[in-house]
C-alpha cells in the first residue's frame, strides 16, 4: 500500500510540470487535505532579455535605446496569479542608444543624472484583468528620485523546461510614460513648434526568467 501511494504521488508531481511539488503525509484510510503550493521563484536571465525604450526625435522619427544592466525577480503563483509579485532594478548608466555623445548627455544632469540616481526601480503591485496569459500589472516606478504608479500590459509565455533542466517563463510587457513627470524635462522646440525630444516614451520589456535553484 505504501509503495503504491508513493508511486501515485510521484506520478502526480511529474504531471504538474512547472508547479512546485506538493508536500504532506496521509494517514491510512483517511482523506488528505491538499496543501497550497508555494509560489515559484524566478529571476531574470539578462542574456535572453531586453529592456528597450522608444522616443520621438523632432516629431518625425523614433530613437530606440536600451538599458544593458538590469536584474529582477518574479514570485509566480500558478494557482493564484493575482498573488504573484515582481521587482526589478535597472542601472541608469547602462543606457545605450548607439551614440556615445547622446548617451553621455542622457547620463548627465539634463536627463537621468546617473551619478546621483544610479538606479531605476520597479515594484509590482496588483495583477488584474487577466485573460488567459495576458493581464495588466499595476506597480510603482522610481526614476530620478520620483516614484509614480505605472501599469504594464503583460503577456506570459511558458513555463517550459530549459536545456539545463530548469523551468523558464517569458514576460513581454509594454507601457508608455511621460518622462517629464519623472523630472526628465530637457528638450528644445523646433522651428515647426515640435520638440527635439518627445515627452512620451514607449517602454518595451522582453524578459526571460529562469527558476531559481
C-alpha positions as protocol buffer text, in pm:
chain_id: "A"
residue {
  index: 1
  type: UNK
  ca { x: 0 y: 0 z: 0 }
}
residue {
  index: 2
  type: UNK
  ca { x: 281 y: 237 z: 91 }
}
residue {
  index: 3
  type: UNK
  ca { x: 469 y: 162 z: -232 }
}
residue {
  index: 4
  type: UNK
  ca { x: 157 y: 217 z: -443 }
}
residue {
  index: 5
  type: UNK
  ca { x: 83 y: 550 z: -272 }
}
residue {
  index: 6
  type: UNK
  ca { x: 442 y: 666 z: -328 }
}
residue {
  index: 7
  type: UNK
  ca { x: 422 y: 585 z: -699 }
}
residue {
  index: 8
  type: UNK
  ca { x: 93 y: 771 z: -734 }
}
residue {
  index: 9
  type: UNK
  ca { x: 233 y: 1079 z: -564 }
}
residue {
  index: 10
  type: UNK
  ca { x: 543 y: 1071 z: -783 }
}
residue {
  index: 11
  type: UNK
  ca { x: 336 y: 1048 z: -1100 }
}
residue {
  index: 12
  type: UNK
  ca { x: 116 y: 1336 z: -986 }
}
residue {
  index: 13
  type: UNK
  ca { x: 417 y: 1558 z: -914 }
}
residue {
  index: 14
  type: UNK
  ca { x: 568 y: 1489 z: -1256 }
}
residue {
  index: 15
  type: UNK
  ca { x: 238 y: 1564 z: -1427 }
}
residue {
  index: 16
  type: UNK
  ca { x: 220 y: 1908 z: -1269 }
}
residue {
  index: 17
  type: UNK
  ca { x: 518 y: 2022 z: -1480 }
}
residue {
  index: 18
  type: UNK
  ca { x: 639 y: 2360 z: -1356 }
}
residue {
  index: 19
  type: UNK
  ca { x: 426 y: 2379 z: -1044 }
}
residue {
  index: 20
  type: UNK
  ca { x: 603 y: 2335 z: -711 }
}
residue {
  index: 21
  type: UNK
  ca { x: 594 y: 1985 z: -560 }
}
residue {
  index: 22
  type: UNK
  ca { x: 326 y: 1908 z: -305 }
}
residue {
  index: 23
  type: UNK
  ca { x: 423 y: 1806 z: 45 }
}
residue {
  index: 24
  type: UNK
  ca { x: 243 y: 1636 z: 328 }
}
residue {
  index: 25
  type: UNK
  ca { x: 154 y: 1295 z: 467 }
}
residue {
  index: 26
  type: UNK
  ca { x: -166 y: 1095 z: 472 }
}
residue {
  index: 27
  type: UNK
  ca { x: -298 y: 864 z: 734 }
}
residue {
  index: 28
  type: UNK
  ca { x: -406 y: 518 z: 627 }
}
residue {
  index: 29
  type: UNK
  ca { x: -777 y: 513 z: 540 }
}
residue {
  index: 30
  type: UNK
  ca { x: -832 y: 887 z: 591 }
}
residue {
  index: 31
  type: UNK
  ca { x: -885 y: 1172 z: 346 }
}
residue {
  index: 32
  type: UNK
  ca { x: -596 y: 1410 z: 296 }
}
residue {
  index: 33
  type: UNK
  ca { x: -640 y: 1783 z: 253 }
}
residue {
  index: 34
  type: UNK
  ca { x: -428 y: 1913 z: -36 }
}
residue {
  index: 35
  type: UNK
  ca { x: -187 y: 2182 z: 89 }
}
residue {
  index: 36
  type: UNK
  ca { x: -142 y: 2501 z: -110 }
}
residue {
  index: 37
  type: UNK
  ca { x: 158 y: 2512 z: -342 }
}
residue {
  index: 38
  type: UNK
  ca { x: 420 y: 2776 z: -271 }
}
residue {
  index: 39
  type: UNK
  ca { x: 488 y: 3041 z: -531 }
}
residue {
  index: 40
  type: UNK
  ca { x: 772 y: 2955 z: -769 }
}
residue {
  index: 41
  type: UNK
  ca { x: 1069 y: 3192 z: -755 }
}
residue {
  index: 42
  type: UNK
  ca { x: 1219 y: 3308 z: -1086 }
}
residue {
  index: 43
  type: UNK
  ca { x: 1495 y: 3554 z: -1177 }
}
residue {
  index: 44
  type: UNK
  ca { x: 1557 y: 3747 z: -1497 }
}
residue {
  index: 45
  type: UNK
  ca { x: 1808 y: 3591 z: -1736 }
}
residue {
  index: 46
  type: UNK
  ca { x: 1974 y: 3906 z: -1878 }
}
residue {
  index: 47
  type: UNK
  ca { x: 2140 y: 3718 z: -2166 }
}
residue {
  index: 48
  type: UNK
  ca { x: 1794 y: 3639 z: -2307 }
}
residue {
  index: 49
  type: UNK
  ca { x: 1615 y: 3962 z: -2212 }
}
residue {
  index: 50
  type: UNK
  ca { x: 1586 y: 4321 z: -2330 }
}
residue {
  index: 51
  type: UNK
  ca { x: 1481 y: 4649 z: -2168 }
}
residue {
  index: 52
  type: UNK
  ca { x: 1401 y: 4886 z: -2454 }
}
residue {
  index: 53
  type: UNK
  ca { x: 1257 y: 5236 z: -2492 }
}
residue {
  index: 54
  type: UNK
  ca { x: 1141 y: 5441 z: -2790 }
}
residue {
  index: 55
  type: UNK
  ca { x: 1106 y: 5818 z: -2812 }
}
residue {
  index: 56
  type: UNK
  ca { x: 1030 y: 6061 z: -3093 }
}
residue {
  index: 57
  type: UNK
  ca { x: 1303 y: 6283 z: -3236 }
}
residue {
  index: 58
  type: UNK
  ca { x: 1191 y: 6613 z: -3395 }
}
residue {
  index: 59
  type: UNK
  ca { x: 843 y: 6465 z: -3403 }
}
residue {
  index: 60
  type: UNK
  ca { x: 919 y: 6269 z: -3721 }
}
residue {
  index: 61
  type: UNK
  ca { x: 1147 y: 5976 z: -3638 }
}
residue {
  index: 62
  type: UNK
  ca { x: 1193 y: 5732 z: -3350 }
}
residue {
  index: 63
  type: UNK
  ca { x: 1509 y: 5672 z: -3148 }
}
residue {
  index: 64
  type: UNK
  ca { x: 1528 y: 5327 z: -2991 }
}
residue {
  index: 65
  type: UNK
  ca { x: 1753 y: 5269 z: -2691 }
}
residue {
  index: 66
  type: UNK
  ca { x: 1811 y: 5010 z: -2426 }
}
residue {
  index: 67
  type: UNK
  ca { x: 1948 y: 4954 z: -2079 }
}
residue {
  index: 68
  type: UNK
  ca { x: 2213 y: 4683 z: -2069 }
}
residue {
  index: 69
  type: UNK
  ca { x: 2247 y: 4629 z: -1693 }
}
residue {
  index: 70
  type: UNK
  ca { x: 1935 y: 4510 z: -1512 }
}
residue {
  index: 71
  type: UNK
  ca { x: 1812 y: 4242 z: -1273 }
}
residue {
  index: 72
  type: UNK
  ca { x: 1484 y: 4129 z: -1126 }
}
residue {
  index: 73
  type: UNK
  ca { x: 1282 y: 3854 z: -964 }
}
residue {
  index: 74
  type: UNK
  ca { x: 934 y: 3711 z: -1009 }
}
residue {
  index: 75
  type: UNK
  ca { x: 743 y: 3517 z: -745 }
}
residue {
  index: 76
  type: UNK
  ca { x: 481 y: 3341 z: -957 }
}
residue {
  index: 77
  type: UNK
  ca { x: 179 y: 3173 z: -800 }
}
residue {
  index: 78
  type: UNK
  ca { x: 30 y: 2947 z: -1069 }
}
residue {
  index: 79
  type: UNK
  ca { x: -281 y: 2869 z: -860 }
}
residue {
  index: 80
  type: UNK
  ca { x: -346 y: 3233 z: -775 }
}
residue {
  index: 81
  type: UNK
  ca { x: -169 y: 3459 z: -1030 }
}
residue {
  index: 82
  type: UNK
  ca { x: -307 y: 3771 z: -861 }
}
residue {
  index: 83
  type: UNK
  ca { x: -87 y: 3689 z: -562 }
}
residue {
  index: 84
  type: UNK
  ca { x: 230 y: 3691 z: -775 }
}
residue {
  index: 85
  type: UNK
  ca { x: 495 y: 3953 z: -709 }
}
residue {
  index: 86
  type: UNK
  ca { x: 783 y: 4102 z: -908 }
}
residue {
  index: 87
  type: UNK
  ca { x: 1057 y: 4361 z: -874 }
}
residue {
  index: 88
  type: UNK
  ca { x: 1334 y: 4489 z: -1099 }
}
residue {
  index: 89
  type: UNK
  ca { x: 1632 y: 4722 z: -1090 }
}
residue {
  index: 90
  type: UNK
  ca { x: 1795 y: 4898 z: -1386 }
}
residue {
  index: 91
  type: UNK
  ca { x: 2134 y: 5071 z: -1378 }
}
residue {
  index: 92
  type: UNK
  ca { x: 2082 y: 5412 z: -1539 }
}
residue {
  index: 93
  type: UNK
  ca { x: 2444 y: 5442 z: -1653 }
}
residue {
  index: 94
  type: UNK
  ca { x: 2395 y: 5138 z: -1876 }
}
residue {
  index: 95
  type: UNK
  ca { x: 2175 y: 5336 z: -2119 }
}
residue {
  index: 96
  type: UNK
  ca { x: 2271 y: 5274 z: -2482 }
}
residue {
  index: 97
  type: UNK
  ca { x: 2131 y: 5442 z: -2794 }
}
residue {
  index: 98
  type: UNK
  ca { x: 2425 y: 5357 z: -3024 }
}
residue {
  index: 99
  type: UNK
  ca { x: 2557 y: 5713 z: -2999 }
}
residue {
  index: 100
  type: UNK
  ca { x: 2822 y: 5793 z: -2736 }
}
residue {
  index: 101
  type: UNK
  ca { x: 2761 y: 6168 z: -2736 }
}
residue {
  index: 102
  type: UNK
  ca { x: 2387 y: 6124 z: -2689 }
}
residue {
  index: 103
  type: UNK
  ca { x: 2435 y: 5853 z: -2426 }
}
residue {
  index: 104
  type: UNK
  ca { x: 2665 y: 6077 z: -2221 }
}
residue {
  index: 105
  type: UNK
  ca { x: 2405 y: 6355 z: -2243 }
}
residue {
  index: 106
  type: UNK
  ca { x: 2135 y: 6114 z: -2122 }
}
residue {
  index: 107
  type: UNK
  ca { x: 2352 y: 6011 z: -1825 }
}
residue {
  index: 108
  type: UNK
  ca { x: 2404 y: 6374 z: -1726 }
}
residue {
  index: 109
  type: UNK
  ca { x: 2203 y: 6629 z: -1529 }
}
residue {
  index: 110
  type: UNK
  ca { x: 1968 y: 6716 z: -1817 }
}
residue {
  index: 111
  type: UNK
  ca { x: 1822 y: 6366 z: -1805 }
}
residue {
  index: 112
  type: UNK
  ca { x: 1893 y: 6071 z: -1574 }
}
residue {
  index: 113
  type: UNK
  ca { x: 2174 y: 6226 z: -1363 }
}
residue {
  index: 114
  type: UNK
  ca { x: 2316 y: 5876 z: -1326 }
}
residue {
  index: 115
  type: UNK
  ca { x: 2580 y: 5968 z: -1067 }
}
residue {
  index: 116
  type: UNK
  ca { x: 2312 y: 6091 z: -826 }
}
residue {
  index: 117
  type: UNK
  ca { x: 2038 y: 5846 z: -925 }
}
residue {
  index: 118
  type: UNK
  ca { x: 2218 y: 5526 z: -1026 }
}
residue {
  index: 119
  type: UNK
  ca { x: 1910 y: 5303 z: -1036 }
}
residue {
  index: 120
  type: UNK
  ca { x: 1559 y: 5284 z: -1176 }
}
residue {
  index: 121
  type: UNK
  ca { x: 1338 y: 5050 z: -976 }
}
residue {
  index: 122
  type: UNK
  ca { x: 1004 y: 4881 z: -1036 }
}
residue {
  index: 123
  type: UNK
  ca { x: 788 y: 4709 z: -775 }
}
residue {
  index: 124
  type: UNK
  ca { x: 480 y: 4516 z: -883 }
}
residue {
  index: 125
  type: UNK
  ca { x: 154 y: 4564 z: -700 }
}
residue {
  index: 126
  type: UNK
  ca { x: -177 y: 4429 z: -831 }
}
residue {
  index: 127
  type: UNK
  ca { x: -235 y: 4194 z: -1123 }
}
residue {
  index: 128
  type: UNK
  ca { x: -576 y: 4249 z: -1284 }
}
residue {
  index: 129
  type: UNK
  ca { x: -793 y: 4195 z: -1591 }
}
residue {
  index: 130
  type: UNK
  ca { x: -633 y: 3859 z: -1657 }
}
residue {
  index: 131
  type: UNK
  ca { x: -742 y: 3692 z: -1980 }
}
residue {
  index: 132
  type: UNK
  ca { x: -556 y: 3369 z: -2026 }
}
residue {
  index: 133
  type: UNK
  ca { x: -187 y: 3457 z: -2016 }
}
residue {
  index: 134
  type: UNK
  ca { x: -244 y: 3831 z: -2077 }
}
residue {
  index: 135
  type: UNK
  ca { x: -302 y: 4074 z: -1793 }
}
residue {
  index: 136
  type: UNK
  ca { x: -242 y: 4425 z: -1661 }
}
residue {
  index: 137
  type: UNK
  ca { x: 15 y: 4470 z: -1387 }
}
residue {
  index: 138
  type: UNK
  ca { x: -4 y: 4777 z: -1163 }
}
residue {
  index: 139
  type: UNK
  ca { x: 308 y: 4884 z: -980 }
}
residue {
  index: 140
  type: UNK
  ca { x: 534 y: 5174 z: -894 }
}
residue {
  index: 141
  type: UNK
  ca { x: 829 y: 5306 z: -1094 }
}
residue {
  index: 142
  type: UNK
  ca { x: 1101 y: 5511 z: -928 }
}
residue {
  index: 143
  type: UNK
  ca { x: 1324 y: 5715 z: -1155 }
}
residue {
  index: 144
  type: UNK
  ca { x: 1542 y: 6018 z: -1080 }
}
residue {
  index: 145
  type: UNK
  ca { x: 1409 y: 6021 z: -724 }
}
residue {
  index: 146
  type: UNK
  ca { x: 1042 y: 6032 z: -829 }
}
residue {
  index: 147
  type: UNK
  ca { x: 805 y: 5743 z: -759 }
}
residue {
  index: 148
  type: UNK
  ca { x: 483 y: 5717 z: -959 }
}
residue {
  index: 149
  type: UNK
  ca { x: 221 y: 5449 z: -1030 }
}
residue {
  index: 150
  type: UNK
  ca { x: 252 y: 5267 z: -1360 }
}
residue {
  index: 151
  type: UNK
  ca { x: 56 y: 4996 z: -1542 }
}
residue {
  index: 152
  type: UNK
  ca { x: 213 y: 4738 z: -1772 }
}
residue {
  index: 153
  type: UNK
  ca { x: 33 y: 4533 z: -2035 }
}
residue {
  index: 154
  type: UNK
  ca { x: 188 y: 4189 z: -1992 }
}
residue {
  index: 155
  type: UNK
  ca { x: 181 y: 3859 z: -2177 }
}
residue {
  index: 156
  type: UNK
  ca { x: 320 y: 3548 z: -2007 }
}
residue {
  index: 157
  type: UNK
  ca { x: 470 y: 3267 z: -2215 }
}
residue {
  index: 158
  type: UNK
  ca { x: 553 y: 2929 z: -2063 }
}
residue {
  index: 159
  type: UNK
  ca { x: 674 y: 2778 z: -1846 }
}
residue {
  index: 160
  type: UNK
  ca { x: 896 y: 2543 z: -2044 }
}
residue {
  index: 161
  type: UNK
  ca { x: 1184 y: 2323 z: -1932 }
}
residue {
  index: 162
  type: UNK
  ca { x: 1522 y: 2458 z: -2048 }
}
residue {
  index: 163
  type: UNK
  ca { x: 1827 y: 2254 z: -2156 }
}
residue {
  index: 164
  type: UNK
  ca { x: 1971 y: 2298 z: -1807 }
}
residue {
  index: 165
  type: UNK
  ca { x: 1667 y: 2127 z: -1656 }
}
residue {
  index: 166
  type: UNK
  ca { x: 1531 y: 2449 z: -1503 }
}
residue {
  index: 167
  type: UNK
  ca { x: 1187 y: 2591 z: -1577 }
}
residue {
  index: 168
  type: UNK
  ca { x: 1171 y: 2916 z: -1773 }
}
residue {
  index: 169
  type: UNK
  ca { x: 897 y: 3173 z: -1834 }
}
residue {
  index: 170
  type: UNK
  ca { x: 892 y: 3481 z: -2056 }
}
residue {
  index: 171
  type: UNK
  ca { x: 712 y: 3806 z: -1980 }
}
residue {
  index: 172
  type: UNK
  ca { x: 659 y: 4054 z: -2264 }
}
residue {
  index: 173
  type: UNK
  ca { x: 537 y: 4393 z: -2140 }
}
residue {
  index: 174
  type: UNK
  ca { x: 468 y: 4740 z: -2278 }
}
residue {
  index: 175
  type: UNK
  ca { x: 367 y: 5076 z: -2139 }
}
residue {
  index: 176
  type: UNK
  ca { x: 401 y: 5445 z: -2222 }
}
residue {
  index: 177
  type: UNK
  ca { x: 508 y: 5714 z: -1976 }
}
residue {
  index: 178
  type: UNK
  ca { x: 559 y: 6090 z: -1975 }
}
residue {
  index: 179
  type: UNK
  ca { x: 927 y: 6144 z: -1897 }
}
residue {
  index: 180
  type: UNK
  ca { x: 865 y: 6497 z: -1767 }
}
residue {
  index: 181
  type: UNK
  ca { x: 669 y: 6352 z: -1473 }
}
residue {
  index: 182
  type: UNK
  ca { x: 997 y: 6199 z: -1353 }
}
residue {
  index: 183
  type: UNK
  ca { x: 1199 y: 6518 z: -1381 }
}
residue {
  index: 184
  type: UNK
  ca { x: 1343 y: 6444 z: -1726 }
}
residue {
  index: 185
  type: UNK
  ca { x: 1230 y: 6776 z: -1867 }
}
residue {
  index: 186
  type: UNK
  ca { x: 1510 y: 6879 z: -2104 }
}
residue {
  index: 187
  type: UNK
  ca { x: 1417 y: 6948 z: -2464 }
}
residue {
  index: 188
  type: UNK
  ca { x: 1415 y: 7222 z: -2724 }
}
residue {
  index: 189
  type: UNK
  ca { x: 1146 y: 7347 z: -2956 }
}
residue {
  index: 190
  type: UNK
  ca { x: 1183 y: 7305 z: -3328 }
}
residue {
  index: 191
  type: UNK
  ca { x: 1102 y: 7576 z: -3582 }
}
residue {
  index: 192
  type: UNK
  ca { x: 779 y: 7393 z: -3654 }
}
residue {
  index: 193
  type: UNK
  ca { x: 681 y: 7411 z: -3287 }
}
residue {
  index: 194
  type: UNK
  ca { x: 755 y: 7049 z: -3204 }
}
residue {
  index: 195
  type: UNK
  ca { x: 1011 y: 6905 z: -2962 }
}
residue {
  index: 196
  type: UNK
  ca { x: 1363 y: 6783 z: -3029 }
}
residue {
  index: 197
  type: UNK
  ca { x: 1295 y: 6502 z: -2780 }
}
residue {
  index: 198
  type: UNK
  ca { x: 938 y: 6381 z: -2737 }
}
residue {
  index: 199
  type: UNK
  ca { x: 783 y: 6365 z: -2392 }
}
residue {
  index: 200
  type: UNK
  ca { x: 608 y: 6030 z: -2437 }
}
residue {
  index: 201
  type: UNK
  ca { x: 838 y: 5729 z: -2401 }
}
residue {
  index: 202
  type: UNK
  ca { x: 730 y: 5380 z: -2500 }
}
residue {
  index: 203
  type: UNK
  ca { x: 876 y: 5105 z: -2282 }
}
residue {
  index: 204
  type: UNK
  ca { x: 917 y: 4754 z: -2422 }
}
residue {
  index: 205
  type: UNK
  ca { x: 1025 y: 4469 z: -2193 }
}
residue {
  index: 206
  type: UNK
  ca { x: 1117 y: 4127 z: -2330 }
}
residue {
  index: 207
  type: UNK
  ca { x: 1214 y: 3925 z: -2026 }
}
residue {
  index: 208
  type: UNK
  ca { x: 1305 y: 3560 z: -1997 }
}
residue {
  index: 209
  type: UNK
  ca { x: 1311 y: 3433 z: -1641 }
}
residue {
  index: 210
  type: UNK
  ca { x: 1461 y: 3114 z: -1502 }
}
residue {
  index: 211
  type: UNK
  ca { x: 1350 y: 2933 z: -1190 }
}
residue {
  index: 212
  type: UNK
  ca { x: 1590 y: 2972 z: -900 }
}
residue {
  index: 213
  type: UNK
  ca { x: 1779 y: 2666 z: -785 }
}
